[in-house]
Amino acid sequence: MNLIGRKVYFVGIKGTGMASLAILLKASGALVSGCDTDEQFATDELLSSRGIVFQKGFEPSLLDRDVDMVIHSTAYSLALPILAEAVRLGLIVYSYPQFLSYLSAQSDSYAVAGTHGKTTTVAVASYLLSTGTLKAFPFYSIFGSAVKGLSLPFYQGSDSALFEACEYQDHFLSYRLRGALVTNIELDHPDYFPSLKEVQKSFELFVDNLARGGFLICCSDNPGSRNLASYARDKRADLTVMTYGFDEGGPFRIIKSSYEESYSLACLSGVSFTLPVHNRALVGNYVGSAVLALAMILDKENPKLYLEEGTLITAEIIPTLLAMLSKKLASFPGVVG
């Protein structure tokens, strides 16, 4: 991703994903501005704090003629006056998912998909990959929120990318990914998917599109994502398929204490350690994030570059890394909004 000095204009810049992308592109060296309605959003302050100027309205006159690229929210069609003007001028125009698709082809890319829990899972995984020795891990991430107390987006390089991928209108089928995590599959977006069967089929096509030799991680506590793991094992023998959750048969099993609201994670080789998470609604997302971060690290050619000094790449590396990552969960400050 090399956009240093290029002028990028965002139409609908206040959307959560759009704002996150705008902040990331500015951090990577692009000259970012945009427009949106005059309605107040939580992202107004976020954008302003990063020095990103945005205008009110969608009039064609707002668009400078020297803009290199226009990115627009899917809430707006090309019939919108300012977008129609961009097309007339012959400018490069992307929708938000089209631009993520473009970015996914520029590096080793990964995504979190699912009906619920995507934002939290990406946020936690990004946080885990940005602390301690993992500050050297060359990745960036784009998701629909921000982490509390952090003044900058997650941008440590562009060798790897982590996206929040939405199934709506099959947007995520255009992404080029080495690996993915699926939190759950349930009926959502009924204006596009008439039944759960169509949602499941979309996720199966998503798995079909993963790069050969990549990986798929699924939460085993949800029937849809559990079925997706079975589909992948049957149809994509080249993928490494992993599951996590309260399911006793999974390689990354969450165990609830019988006497208090606390949880532990039992992984390969029978190793178990306590999780610093006490909310059942969040524990699955947190564990999924740790497994995803682990998989992204081990997917690199030389994962030892990002590990603590003296750590050996052996059969025991998975529990060792998970223990290291899980300890960092305690300091995760949460997401904005």
Backbone torsions as a table, in degrees:
resi	resn	phi	psi	omega
1	MET	NA	104.4	-179.9
2	ASN	-123.9	93.9	-179.5
3	LEU	-118.5	19.9	-177.4
4	ILE	-58.7	124.5	176.6
5	GLY	80.5	-3.5	-179.0
6	ARG	-87.0	140.5	-178.1
7	LYS	-88.9	118.6	-178.2
8	VAL	-118.7	126.0	-178.0
9	TYR	-112.2	128.3	-176.6
10	PHE	-104.7	122.3	175.8
11	VAL	-100.6	114.1	-171.0
12	GLY	88.5	41.7	-170.3
13	ILE	-69.0	-17.4	-175.7
14	LYS	-81.7	-11.3	176.4
15	GLY	-58.2	149.9	-173.9
16	THR	-60.9	-46.5	178.4
17	GLY	-67.8	-40.6	180.0
18	MET	-63.1	-44.4	179.5
19	ALA	-62.8	-41.8	178.4
20	SER	-61.3	-43.1	179.5
21	LEU	-66.4	-41.4	179.4
22	ALA	-60.4	-44.2	179.8
23	ILE	-64.9	-40.8	178.9
24	LEU	-63.0	-46.7	-178.0
25	LEU	-64.3	-36.9	176.5
26	LYS	-64.2	-42.2	179.4
27	ALA	-62.6	-28.5	-179.3
28	SER	-87.6	0.7	173.6
29	GLY	111.7	-0.2	178.9
30	ALA	-78.0	157.6	175.8
31	LEU	-97.3	107.0	-167.7
32	VAL	-110.4	135.5	171.3
33	SER	-150.2	-179.7	-179.1
34	GLY	179.6	-170.2	179.9
35	CYS	-148.1	162.7	177.3
36	ASP	-169.9	-175.3	178.0
37	THR	-70.2	168.8	178.5
38	ASP	-86.4	2.1	176.1
39	GLU	-64.8	140.4	-178.5
40	GLN	-79.5	130.0	177.2
41	PHE	-124.6	163.2	177.5
42	ALA	-62.6	-24.6	-177.4
43	THR	-80.1	-12.0	178.7
44	ASP	-54.5	-52.9	-178.4
45	GLU	-65.9	-37.9	-179.9
46	LEU	-61.2	-47.1	179.8
47	LEU	-66.2	-43.9	-179.0
48	SER	-63.2	-37.0	-179.5
49	SER	-66.5	-21.2	177.8
50	ARG	-96.2	6.5	177.8
51	GLY	73.9	24.9	-179.8
52	ILE	-96.7	119.4	-177.9
53	VAL	-86.7	132.7	176.0
54	PHE	-133.3	142.0	-176.3
55	GLN	-101.5	163.0	-179.6
56	LYS	-96.2	134.7	176.6
57	GLY	98.6	-178.5	-176.0
58	PHE	-135.5	31.1	-179.1
59	GLU	-72.0	143.6	179.7
60	PRO	-57.2	-29.0	-177.4
61	SER	-65.8	-16.9	179.3
62	LEU	-72.6	-18.5	-173.1
63	LEU	-89.2	114.5	175.6
64	ASP	-68.5	144.0	-176.3
65	ARG	-73.9	-14.2	-178.4
66	ASP	-98.7	14.8	176.8
67	VAL	-66.4	137.0	180.0
68	ASP	-86.4	-28.5	-173.1
69	MET	-156.9	142.7	175.2
70	VAL	-119.0	130.3	176.2
71	ILE	-119.9	129.3	-176.2
72	HIS	-125.1	150.3	175.3
73	SER	-66.8	148.8	177.5
74	THR	-71.6	-4.9	174.8
75	ALA	-70.5	-14.1	-177.0
76	TYR	-123.5	139.7	178.5
77	SER	-95.9	171.7	179.3
78	LEU	-68.7	-6.4	176.2
79	ALA	-78.2	-15.3	176.9
80	LEU	-57.9	133.3	-173.2
81	PRO	-48.6	-45.2	-176.9
82	ILE	-70.0	-32.9	177.7
83	LEU	-75.2	-37.4	176.2
84	ALA	-61.6	-36.4	178.1
85	GLU	-68.8	-39.4	178.2
86	ALA	-61.2	-41.4	177.8
87	VAL	-65.5	-42.5	-179.5
88	ARG	-61.0	-36.9	-179.3
89	LEU	-78.4	-7.2	179.8
90	GLY	77.7	23.7	179.3
91	LEU	-75.7	156.5	174.2
92	ILE	-72.6	122.9	-177.2
93	VAL	-124.8	126.3	176.1
94	TYR	-122.9	143.4	162.3
95	SER	-77.9	165.2	179.5
96	TYR	-55.4	-51.6	179.2
97	PRO	-66.4	-31.4	176.9
98	GLN	-63.8	-37.8	-180.0
99	PHE	-72.1	-37.9	175.3
100	LEU	-62.5	-38.0	176.4
101	SER	-61.2	-43.0	177.0
102	TYR	-60.2	-47.1	-179.5
103	LEU	-62.5	-37.5	-176.4
104	SER	-63.2	-23.1	180.0
105	ALA	-86.9	-4.9	-175.3
106	GLN	-94.6	-8.8	-176.7
107	SER	-157.4	178.6	172.0
108	ASP	-70.4	113.0	-171.6
109	SER	-116.3	148.5	-178.2
110	TYR	-137.9	161.4	-178.0
111	ALA	-150.1	156.2	169.4
112	VAL	-111.3	124.2	178.4
113	ALA	-124.0	165.8	179.9
114	GLY	143.5	162.8	-177.8
115	THR	-70.8	-37.6	-179.6
116	HIS	-137.7	156.7	172.1
117	GLY	86.9	3.1	-176.8
118	LYS	-64.0	-48.9	-174.5
119	THR	-60.2	-48.6	-179.6
120	THR	-61.8	-42.6	-177.6
121	THR	-64.6	-43.0	177.4
122	VAL	-65.6	-42.3	-178.6
123	ALA	-61.0	-46.2	-178.9
124	VAL	-67.0	-44.4	179.1
125	ALA	-60.4	-40.4	178.7
126	SER	-63.3	-42.6	178.3
127	TYR	-61.8	-45.1	-179.6
128	LEU	-61.7	-35.3	-178.1
129	LEU	-83.4	6.2	-175.9
130	SER	-122.5	12.5	-177.6
131	THR	-119.8	154.4	177.9
132	GLY	58.4	-138.0	-178.3
133	THR	-66.2	-19.0	-179.4
134	LEU	-75.8	-2.5	172.8
135	LYS	-62.3	-18.3	177.5
136	ALA	-86.0	-6.3	-179.0
137	PHE	-71.9	118.3	-170.6
138	PRO	-83.0	84.1	-177.9
139	PHE	-138.9	164.8	166.7
140	TYR	-138.0	162.7	179.1
141	SER	-139.2	153.5	178.3
142	ILE	-133.3	122.1	178.6
143	PHE	-152.1	169.8	-169.0
144	GLY	-84.8	39.8	176.3
145	SER	-168.4	-162.0	175.5
146	ALA	-143.3	161.4	178.4
147	VAL	-91.0	133.1	-177.6
148	LYS	-55.6	132.9	173.4
149	GLY	83.9	-6.6	179.2
150	LEU	-95.8	128.7	-174.6
151	SER	-88.0	-12.5	-177.1
152	LEU	-127.5	157.6	174.4
153	PRO	-72.9	170.6	176.3
154	PHE	-80.3	102.9	178.7
155	TYR	-144.2	97.6	-179.5
156	GLN	-113.5	7.7	-176.9
157	GLY	143.6	176.5	-176.1
158	SER	-123.9	18.7	175.6
159	ASP	-67.5	-33.3	-179.9
160	SER	-132.2	151.4	179.1
161	ALA	-135.6	144.8	178.1
162	LEU	-126.9	122.9	-175.4
163	PHE	-118.1	150.2	163.1
164	GLU	-86.6	116.4	-171.7
165	ALA	-111.1	123.7	-177.2
166	CYS	-99.9	139.0	-179.6
167	GLU	-82.0	-12.4	-175.5
168	TYR	-56.6	131.3	-177.2
169	GLN	55.3	24.5	178.8
170	ASP	60.9	27.8	-177.5
171	HIS	-55.9	-39.3	-173.7
172	PHE	-71.6	-9.0	179.5
173	LEU	-73.1	-14.3	179.8
174	SER	-90.3	-6.7	-178.6
175	TYR	-76.9	146.2	175.2
176	ARG	-105.8	107.3	-169.2
177	LEU	-125.5	145.6	172.8
178	ARG	-88.7	-27.7	-178.2
179	GLY	-158.7	161.3	-179.0
180	ALA	-153.5	155.2	171.7
181	LEU	-118.8	134.8	177.3
182	VAL	-116.6	118.4	-176.2
183	THR	-76.1	-45.3	-178.1
184	ASN	-168.8	162.3	176.9
185	ILE	-133.1	112.7	179.6
186	GLU	-138.3	167.7	-179.9
187	LEU	-72.1	121.5	178.2
188	ASP	-147.8	167.2	-178.7
189	HIS	51.6	57.9	-177.2
190	PRO	-63.9	-15.8	175.7
191	ASP	-70.1	-17.6	179.5
192	TYR	-114.8	-43.2	-179.7
193	PHE	-102.7	111.8	-177.8
194	PRO	-70.4	-20.9	-179.6
195	SER	-156.3	168.6	178.7
196	LEU	-61.4	-30.6	-179.9
197	LYS	-59.0	-41.7	179.4
198	GLU	-69.9	-34.3	176.8
199	VAL	-64.2	-47.3	179.8
200	GLN	-59.2	-41.2	179.8
201	LYS	-63.6	-38.8	178.2
202	SER	-62.0	-41.5	178.7
203	PHE	-68.8	-32.3	176.0
204	GLU	-65.4	-40.2	175.8
205	LEU	-64.4	-35.2	175.9
206	PHE	-59.5	-44.7	177.8
207	VAL	-65.4	-40.5	179.1
208	ASP	-57.1	-31.1	-175.0
209	ASN	-85.2	-9.5	-179.5
210	LEU	-63.8	145.6	-177.8
211	ALA	-62.6	147.3	177.3
212	ARG	-60.4	136.9	179.9
213	GLY	80.9	6.0	179.9
214	GLY	-83.9	-157.5	-178.0
215	PHE	-140.8	157.5	174.3
216	LEU	-133.9	130.4	177.6
217	ILE	-118.0	129.4	-178.2
218	CYS	-130.0	142.6	172.8
219	CYS	-77.3	122.5	-175.7
220	SER	-81.1	-4.8	-178.0
221	ASP	-82.5	-14.1	180.0
222	ASN	-106.7	130.0	-177.0
223	PRO	-57.6	-40.4	-178.4
224	GLY	-64.3	-47.9	-179.9
225	SER	-71.5	-31.4	176.2
226	ARG	-65.4	-41.3	176.7
227	ASN	-65.5	-33.1	179.0
228	LEU	-65.8	-38.7	177.0
229	ALA	-61.6	-40.9	177.8
230	SER	-64.8	-40.7	177.9
231	TYR	-60.2	-45.0	-178.3
232	ALA	-64.3	-41.2	179.4
233	ARG	-64.1	-32.7	-178.4
234	ASP	-79.8	-42.3	-172.7
235	LYS	-99.3	-22.1	-176.1
236	ARG	-128.9	73.8	-178.2
237	ALA	-64.3	-18.0	-179.2
238	ASP	-78.1	-15.0	-178.5
239	LEU	-86.8	148.1	167.8
240	THR	-86.9	116.6	-176.8
241	VAL	-108.5	125.0	-179.5
242	MET	-126.4	147.8	175.0
243	THR	-126.0	157.3	176.2
244	TYR	-142.9	158.2	178.5
245	GLY	141.7	-166.5	-178.2
246	PHE	-82.9	-4.3	179.5
247	ASP	-62.8	128.2	-175.8
248	GLU	-65.3	-24.0	-176.1
249	GLY	-88.0	-3.4	-174.9
250	GLY	-79.8	153.0	179.5
251	PRO	-73.0	-20.7	177.5
252	PHE	-124.5	89.3	-170.1
253	ARG	-100.3	128.5	176.2
254	ILE	-89.2	130.1	-178.8
255	ILE	-120.7	127.1	177.5
256	LYS	-92.2	135.6	177.1
257	SER	-62.3	141.6	-178.4
258	SER	-78.1	-12.2	-174.6
259	TYR	-122.7	-5.3	177.2
260	GLU	-156.3	166.9	-177.6
261	GLU	-81.5	70.8	177.8
262	SER	-138.4	159.1	-173.1
263	TYR	-135.5	154.0	173.8
264	SER	-134.5	163.4	-179.6
265	LEU	-118.8	123.3	175.6
266	ALA	-105.0	123.3	-178.1
267	CYS	-120.8	-161.9	-176.2
268	LEU	-55.5	152.7	178.0
269	SER	67.3	13.5	176.4
270	GLY	76.3	9.0	179.5
271	VAL	-74.1	136.2	-178.9
272	SER	-135.6	142.5	176.3
273	PHE	-149.8	154.2	-174.9
274	THR	-73.9	140.9	177.2
275	LEU	-98.5	137.0	179.1
276	PRO	-84.4	43.4	-179.6
277	VAL	-129.0	132.0	-174.8
278	HIS	-123.2	18.2	-179.7
279	ASN	-120.8	114.5	-175.8
280	ARG	-59.6	-33.1	-178.7
281	ALA	-66.9	-24.1	-177.7
282	LEU	-102.8	-23.4	-170.8
283	VAL	-59.1	-38.6	178.8
284	GLY	-62.9	-42.8	178.5
285	ASN	-64.2	-39.2	-179.2
286	TYR	-67.0	-44.6	179.5
287	VAL	-65.6	-43.4	176.8
288	GLY	-57.0	-40.7	178.5
289	SER	-61.8	-42.6	179.6
290	ALA	-65.5	-40.9	178.4
291	VAL	-66.3	-39.5	178.1
292	LEU	-64.2	-46.1	177.9
293	ALA	-59.3	-42.9	176.5
294	LEU	-57.3	-48.7	-177.6
295	ALA	-64.3	-38.3	178.7
296	MET	-65.4	-40.2	178.3
297	ILE	-63.7	-48.7	-176.5
298	LEU	-72.9	-12.4	177.4
299	ASP	-81.1	-11.6	178.4
300	LYS	-78.3	155.1	-178.0
301	GLU	-62.0	-38.0	-178.6
302	ASN	-131.4	77.6	-176.7
303	PRO	-62.6	-21.8	-178.1
304	LYS	-61.3	-22.3	179.2
305	LEU	-59.7	-25.0	-172.1
306	TYR	-109.6	6.8	-177.2
307	LEU	-100.9	162.5	177.9
308	GLU	-64.4	147.3	-176.8
309	GLU	-56.6	133.3	178.6
310	GLY	94.1	-9.7	178.5
311	THR	-73.8	130.1	-177.6
312	LEU	-101.3	142.0	175.3
313	ILE	-84.8	93.0	-178.8
314	THR	-130.7	-174.4	177.4
315	ALA	-61.9	-21.4	-179.3
316	GLU	-89.3	3.4	-174.5
317	ILE	-65.5	-31.9	-177.1
318	ILE	-64.1	-54.3	176.8
319	PRO	-63.5	-33.5	178.8
320	THR	-62.9	-47.7	179.5
321	LEU	-66.4	-41.9	179.8
322	LEU	-62.9	-38.1	177.2
323	ALA	-63.0	-42.9	179.4
324	MET	-63.3	-45.4	-178.3
325	LEU	-69.2	-40.0	-176.5
326	SER	-66.6	-32.2	176.8
327	LYS	-62.2	-31.1	-178.4
328	LYS	-73.8	-16.6	-179.5
329	LEU	-61.4	-30.9	-176.7
330	ALA	-62.8	-27.9	-177.0
331	SER	-96.8	1.1	178.8
332	PHE	-65.7	122.7	-172.5
333	PRO	-82.9	-7.1	-179.2
334	GLY	100.1	170.1	-179.6
335	VAL	-100.9	155.6	178.3
336	VAL	-74.1	134.3	174.4
337	GLY	85.6	NA	NA
